[in-house]
């Protein structure tokens, strides 16, 4: 199944953060904030995500969220974490 989803970067603050907002897609609303903070040892960066979203269809959307969407989003972010760790392996402690 192909899903058409268009987001726009609405805030760009290198090297600290950026934010994207859904213009069209599956959500009633979607705002994703990415923040980048130096790690405690000062040798790398920790990425923090905040996603604020709402599903369409009111009560039905809330049921679908519980049954499907929440797990899908967790899988997407878990995959992204693994991919980033593969590209940028964590350094020694």
N, C-alpha and C positions, 0 to 999 in steps of 0.2 A: 504494500500500500504506500503510495506516495503522498506525502503531506507537504502542502505548500505553506511555508512559514517565512515571513519577512520581518526582520528586526532592523532597527536603526540605532546606531550609537548616538546617544543624546548627551553624553558627558564624556569628555576625554581629558584626563588629568595625568599625563605621564610624569613620572614613572609610578605614580601612586594608585591610580584607579581609572576605571572606565565603566560606563553603564550602557546597557542596551535595552530598548523598549520594543515590544511587539507592535508592528504596524498592521499586520494581518496574519492570521493564523488560528490555531485551535483554541486559544485561551480568550476569555472575556477581557483579561488584562494580564500583562507580563512585564515585569521590570527586573532586570538582572544586573546587580552591582558586583563588580570584580575589584577587590582591593589587594594591594601588594605591599607586604610589610617585611623589612629585613628580619631574618631569623635571629634568635638570641645570641648566637655566636658571631653574627655579622658576616657569615660566609655564604649566605644564600637568601632566598626570599620565600615567604609563606604567602600563599594565595588564599584569600577568604572570599566566599561567594555569599551573596544574599539574594534570594529570589522571592519576589512578592508577586503572587499571581492569583487569578480567580478563574474558575471554569464557568462556561456558559450553562444555561438550562437550570439555574436555581437548585432546587432539591435534588433533581435527577443528576445534575453535575456533581453534587456533593457525594452522592452514592457512587458514581463512577470514579471519583477521586479515591474513595476508600478502597474500592475493589481493584483498580487498575492504575490510575495515573500516578499516584504516589510512588508505587513500586517502579514504574517506568522511569520517573525522574530520578529516583535513587540509583537505578541501574545506569542511567546516562552519566550521572556525576561520578559513580564508582569507576566506570569505564574511562572517563576523562582523567581521573586521578591516576589510574594505572598507566595510561598512555603518557602522561606528563612525567611520571616517575621513570618510565622507560627512556624517554628522550633526555630528561635531566635527572639522572640518578641522584638520590640523596647522598650527601657527603658523609664523611666519618663523623661520629658524635663528638 
